[in-house]
Amino acid sequence: MSEAPAIQADGLSRRFGDVLAVDDLTLTVPRRCIYGFLGPNGSGKSTTIRMLCGLLMPSAGSARVLGLPVPDEAEGLRRRVGYMTQRFSLYEDLSIRENLAFLARIFGLGRREIDQRLRRQMDRFELSSMARRTAGSLSGGQKQRLALAAATLHEPELLFLDEPTSAVDPESRRRFWEHLFELVDEGATVLVSTHFMDEAERCHRLAILDQGRLVADGRPDDLMRDVPAAVVEVECAEPQRARRLLLEDRAVLHIAQLGMRLHALLQPEVDGPEQRLAGRLRDAGIDAGTRLIRASLEDVFVMATTPDGRGGAAP
């Protein structure tokens, strides 16, 4: 018998007055993986996480988390899940150790177990040398490590992370993701929302949300392989002029500039897309090199979240 998924949501929706924040969301999150939510602000990521945590009542649909219906069994889930919000939510006037000890008591841990867990968490997240410092005096990266230590103090089966790295430096983000993979290796499931493409590509599976709707779902490699567009890289000395010219071609769906290079998406049925773009530029007196390349996750995002894939098509 196959193991039940960590999360199963069916037709999940949430309204705030006239605003439909989450629209008929159906998804399955397997156990022991990092499942990502990628989407712009206002796409429904945080609202979905709050419903799955049992903190917010859905307007329609249903969800089961670790086999329990939410929000009906939210109390039964409390000790089995961890939740790390976008904003730092621990007590800034308490020390690192005091914050962790307070949460350990909330979770009903005994004194001996509290001491063991605190030592383990502070060692694991590199907080031992600053255990007496108040949380309010920590840097962004240090606060992030403390928040993750707090969210995993009770060894949850499922961890919800709502844009946890939005205010930290690249090195802190890299180390944070190393911790997440360690947790998955130990048997945990992680659902993390992000707006960073490089983070989304690290996930085992990825859901792209837009205006409250699920518009793509799958492994990042599969999503990039199956993107419904031909991707051409253009390198030339006049990228802005080239971009304006190429956007006149109705086969071109989107163009982004990366330094002196252009990254162009074309309708997939176009024959010889790289020759087509090179010819248009040559006819305009622009010397350019063109080549077909593999789609990026940003290409997937553009195609999934813009009408007809033409996001950014206006010069």
C-alpha positions as CSV (number, residue, x, y, z in Angstrom):
1,M,0.0,0.0,0.0
2,S,1.5,3.4,-1.0
3,E,2.1,6.0,1.6
4,A,-0.5,8.8,1.8
5,P,0.8,12.2,0.6
6,A,1.9,14.8,3.1
7,I,-0.7,17.2,1.7
8,Q,-3.7,16.6,-0.5
9,A,-5.8,19.7,-1.4
10,D,-8.9,19.5,-3.6
11,G,-10.6,22.6,-5.0
12,L,-9.3,24.8,-2.2
13,S,-10.5,28.4,-2.5
14,R,-10.5,31.5,-0.3
15,R,-12.3,34.8,-0.7
16,F,-11.7,38.0,1.1
17,G,-14.8,40.0,0.3
18,D,-14.8,40.4,-3.5
19,V,-11.2,39.2,-3.8
20,L,-10.7,35.6,-4.8
21,A,-7.2,35.0,-3.2
22,V,-7.0,31.3,-3.9
23,D,-9.0,29.8,-6.8
24,D,-9.9,26.1,-6.9
25,L,-6.5,24.8,-6.0
26,T,-5.9,21.1,-6.3
27,L,-2.4,19.7,-5.5
28,T,-0.6,16.8,-4.0
29,V,2.6,17.1,-2.0
30,P,4.6,13.8,-1.6
31,R,6.3,13.0,1.7
32,R,10.1,13.6,2.2
33,C,10.6,16.2,-0.4
34,I,10.9,20.0,-0.8
35,Y,7.8,21.2,-2.5
36,G,8.0,24.8,-3.7
37,F,5.4,27.5,-4.3
38,L,6.6,30.1,-6.8
39,G,4.6,33.1,-7.7
40,P,4.5,36.9,-7.6
41,N,3.2,38.9,-4.6
42,G,-0.6,38.4,-4.4
43,S,-0.6,35.0,-6.1
44,G,-2.1,33.2,-3.1
45,K,1.0,31.5,-1.7
46,S,0.7,32.8,1.9
47,T,-3.1,32.3,2.0
48,T,-2.7,28.7,0.8
49,I,-0.1,28.0,3.5
50,R,-2.3,29.5,6.2
51,M,-5.2,27.3,5.1
52,L,-3.0,24.2,5.1
53,C,-1.8,25.0,8.6
54,G,-5.4,25.3,9.8
55,L,-5.0,29.0,10.6
56,L,-7.5,30.1,8.0
57,M,-10.9,28.7,7.0
58,P,-11.2,27.9,3.3
59,S,-14.2,29.4,1.5
60,A,-14.6,26.2,-0.6
61,G,-12.8,22.8,-1.1
62,S,-11.0,20.6,1.3
63,A,-7.5,19.6,2.4
64,R,-5.9,16.8,4.3
65,V,-2.5,17.4,6.0
66,L,-0.6,14.4,7.3
67,G,-3.8,12.4,6.8
68,L,-5.9,14.8,9.0
69,P,-8.6,17.2,7.6
70,V,-7.9,20.9,8.1
71,P,-9.0,23.1,9.7
72,D,-11.1,20.5,11.7
73,E,-8.1,18.7,13.1
74,A,-5.8,21.7,13.3
75,E,-5.1,21.1,17.0
76,G,-4.1,17.5,16.3
77,L,-1.6,18.8,13.7
78,R,0.0,21.4,16.0
79,R,2.8,19.2,17.3
80,R,3.4,17.5,13.9
81,V,4.0,20.6,11.8
82,G,6.3,23.6,12.0
83,Y,5.6,27.1,10.5
84,M,8.1,29.9,9.8
85,T,6.5,33.1,8.7
86,Q,7.9,35.9,6.4
87,R,8.4,38.2,9.3
88,F,10.5,37.4,12.3
89,S,8.0,36.5,15.0
90,L,10.1,35.5,18.1
91,Y,10.5,37.7,21.1
92,E,13.2,40.3,20.3
93,D,13.9,41.1,24.0
94,L,14.6,37.5,24.9
95,S,17.9,35.8,24.3
96,I,18.3,33.0,21.7
97,R,18.2,30.4,24.5
98,E,15.3,31.9,26.2
99,N,13.2,32.0,23.0
100,L,14.0,28.3,22.3
101,A,13.4,27.3,25.9
102,F,10.0,29.1,26.0
103,L,8.9,27.3,22.8
104,A,10.1,24.0,24.1
105,R,7.8,24.4,27.1
106,I,4.9,25.3,24.9
107,F,5.4,22.0,23.1
108,G,5.4,20.2,26.4
109,L,8.9,18.9,26.4
110,G,10.4,17.8,29.7
111,R,13.4,19.5,31.3
112,R,16.0,16.9,30.3
113,E,14.6,16.8,26.7
114,I,14.6,20.6,26.6
115,D,18.3,20.8,27.5
116,Q,19.1,18.2,24.8
117,R,17.0,19.8,22.1
118,L,18.4,23.3,22.8
119,R,22.0,22.1,22.6
120,R,21.2,20.3,19.4
121,Q,19.4,23.2,17.7
122,M,22.0,25.8,18.7
123,D,24.8,23.6,17.5
124,R,23.1,22.7,14.3
125,F,22.2,26.2,13.3
126,E,25.4,27.8,14.5
127,L,23.9,29.7,17.4
128,S,25.8,28.3,20.4
129,S,28.4,31.1,20.6
130,M,25.6,33.8,20.8
131,A,23.1,31.9,23.0
132,R,22.8,34.9,25.4
133,R,22.3,37.5,22.8
134,T,18.8,39.0,22.5
135,A,17.0,38.1,19.3
136,G,16.5,41.8,18.5
137,S,20.3,42.3,18.2
138,L,20.8,39.6,15.6
139,S,21.5,40.1,11.9
140,G,19.0,39.1,9.3
141,G,20.8,35.8,8.6
142,Q,21.1,35.0,12.3
143,K,17.4,35.7,12.9
144,Q,16.6,33.4,10.0
145,R,18.7,30.6,11.6
146,L,17.0,31.2,15.0
147,A,13.6,31.1,13.3
148,L,14.3,27.8,11.6
149,A,15.7,26.4,14.8
150,A,12.5,27.3,16.6
151,A,10.3,26.0,13.8
152,T,12.0,22.6,13.9
153,L,12.6,22.4,17.7
154,H,9.8,19.8,18.2
155,E,10.9,17.7,15.2
156,P,7.9,18.3,12.9
157,E,7.0,15.8,10.1
158,L,6.0,18.8,7.9
159,L,7.5,22.2,7.8
160,F,5.8,25.3,6.2
161,L,8.1,28.1,5.2
162,D,6.6,31.3,3.9
163,E,9.3,33.2,1.8
164,P,11.9,32.6,4.6
165,T,14.9,34.0,2.7
166,S,13.5,37.3,1.4
167,A,15.6,39.5,3.6
168,V,19.0,37.7,3.9
169,D,22.2,37.6,1.9
170,P,23.1,35.0,-0.7
171,E,25.5,33.1,1.6
172,S,22.8,32.8,4.3
173,R,20.3,31.7,1.7
174,R,22.7,29.0,0.5
175,R,23.3,27.6,4.0
176,F,19.6,27.8,4.8
177,W,18.9,25.5,1.8
178,E,21.5,23.1,3.0
179,H,19.6,22.8,6.3
180,L,16.4,22.1,4.4
181,F,18.0,19.2,2.5
182,E,19.3,17.8,5.8
183,L,15.8,17.9,7.2
184,V,14.4,16.0,4.2
185,D,17.1,13.4,4.6
186,E,15.9,12.9,8.1
187,G,12.4,12.2,6.9
188,A,10.7,15.6,7.0
189,T,8.6,17.2,4.2
190,V,9.1,20.9,3.5
191,L,6.6,23.2,1.7
192,V,8.4,26.5,0.9
193,S,7.2,29.6,-0.9
194,T,9.6,31.8,-2.7
195,H,10.0,34.4,-5.5
196,F,13.6,33.5,-6.2
197,M,14.1,31.4,-9.4
198,D,17.3,29.8,-8.1
199,E,15.5,28.6,-5.0
200,A,12.6,27.3,-7.0
201,E,15.0,25.3,-9.1
202,R,16.3,23.6,-5.9
203,C,12.9,22.1,-5.1
204,H,12.1,18.5,-5.8
205,R,8.7,19.6,-7.1
206,L,7.3,23.0,-7.9
207,A,3.9,24.6,-8.1
208,I,3.6,28.0,-9.9
209,L,0.7,30.1,-8.6
210,D,-0.7,33.2,-10.4
211,Q,-3.7,35.2,-9.3
212,G,-4.7,32.4,-6.9
213,R,-4.6,29.7,-9.5
214,L,-2.2,26.7,-10.0
215,V,-0.8,27.3,-13.5
216,A,2.1,24.8,-13.5
217,D,3.1,21.8,-11.3
218,G,5.9,19.3,-11.7
219,R,9.6,18.7,-11.3
220,P,11.7,21.8,-12.3
221,D,13.6,19.8,-14.9
222,D,10.4,18.5,-16.5
223,L,8.8,22.0,-16.5
224,M,11.9,23.4,-18.3
225,R,12.0,20.6,-20.7
226,D,8.3,20.8,-21.6
227,V,8.0,24.6,-21.8
228,P,5.8,25.4,-24.9
229,A,8.3,27.7,-26.6
230,A,11.6,27.7,-28.5
231,V,14.3,29.6,-26.6
232,V,16.9,31.5,-28.6
233,E,19.9,33.4,-27.2
234,V,20.9,36.5,-29.2
235,E,24.3,38.2,-28.7
236,C,24.9,41.6,-30.4
237,A,26.4,45.0,-29.8
238,E,23.0,46.8,-29.9
239,P,20.7,44.7,-27.7
240,Q,18.1,47.4,-27.1
241,R,17.7,48.1,-30.8
242,A,17.6,44.4,-31.6
243,R,15.0,43.8,-28.9
244,R,12.7,46.5,-30.3
245,L,13.1,45.0,-33.8
246,L,12.5,41.4,-32.8
247,L,9.4,42.2,-30.8
248,E,7.7,43.3,-34.1
249,D,7.8,39.6,-35.1
250,R,4.5,38.0,-33.9
251,A,6.2,34.7,-33.5
252,V,8.2,36.2,-30.6
253,L,6.5,35.8,-27.3
254,H,8.9,37.4,-24.9
255,I,12.4,38.9,-24.8
256,A,14.5,39.6,-21.7
257,Q,17.9,41.3,-21.8
258,L,20.8,39.9,-19.9
259,G,23.8,42.2,-20.3
260,M,24.7,42.2,-24.0
261,R,22.6,39.1,-24.6
262,L,18.9,38.7,-25.4
263,H,16.8,35.7,-24.2
264,A,13.9,35.3,-26.7
265,L,10.9,32.9,-26.5
266,L,9.2,32.0,-29.8
267,Q,6.2,30.0,-30.7
268,P,7.2,26.4,-30.6
269,E,6.0,25.6,-34.2
270,V,8.4,28.1,-35.8
271,D,11.0,26.4,-38.1
272,G,14.6,27.4,-37.5
273,P,13.9,30.0,-34.9
274,E,17.6,31.0,-34.5
275,Q,17.9,31.5,-38.2
276,R,14.7,33.5,-38.3
277,L,15.9,36.0,-35.7
278,A,19.4,36.2,-37.2
279,G,17.9,37.0,-40.6
280,R,15.7,39.7,-39.3
281,L,18.6,41.4,-37.5
282,R,20.9,41.0,-40.5
283,D,18.3,42.6,-42.8
284,A,18.3,45.6,-40.4
285,G,22.1,45.8,-40.4
286,I,22.7,44.3,-37.0
287,D,25.4,41.7,-36.7
288,A,24.3,39.1,-34.2
289,G,25.0,35.5,-33.1
290,T,22.0,33.3,-32.3
291,R,21.7,29.8,-30.9
292,L,19.0,27.6,-29.5
293,I,19.3,27.1,-25.7
294,R,17.6,25.1,-22.9
295,A,14.7,26.9,-21.3
296,S,15.2,28.3,-17.8
297,L,12.8,28.3,-14.9
298,E,12.2,32.0,-15.6
299,D,11.0,31.0,-19.1
300,V,8.6,28.5,-17.6
301,F,7.3,31.2,-15.2
302,V,6.8,33.7,-18.0
303,M,4.9,31.2,-20.2
304,A,2.7,30.1,-17.2
305,T,1.8,33.5,-15.8
306,T,1.2,35.7,-18.8
307,P,-1.6,35.6,-21.4
308,D,-0.5,33.8,-24.5
309,G,3.1,33.8,-23.1
310,R,3.5,37.4,-24.3
311,G,4.5,38.9,-21.0
312,G,6.9,41.8,-21.6
313,A,6.3,41.8,-25.3
314,A,5.8,45.5,-25.5
315,P,8.9,47.5,-26.2
